[in-house]
């Protein structure tokens, strides 16, 4: 872990992680809607996972675009 990584490489890695978080958030939201009628417990689980990815996405987005999320977001 002592390798030096250039700032542009760090930014690329964060952007890839942000892209993954967006996809996963959307996938879990979709799954939540699909499970709403048939599996309430599965729906709740999917909602929790979607929220977790939303939190990750928000943090990564703030790193890439400082100030994108105001104090009330």
Secondary structure, 3 states (H helix, E strand, C coil): CCCCCCHHHHHHHHHHHHHHHHHHHHHHHHHHHHHCCCCHHHHHHHHHHHHHHHHHHHHHHHHHCCCCCCCCC
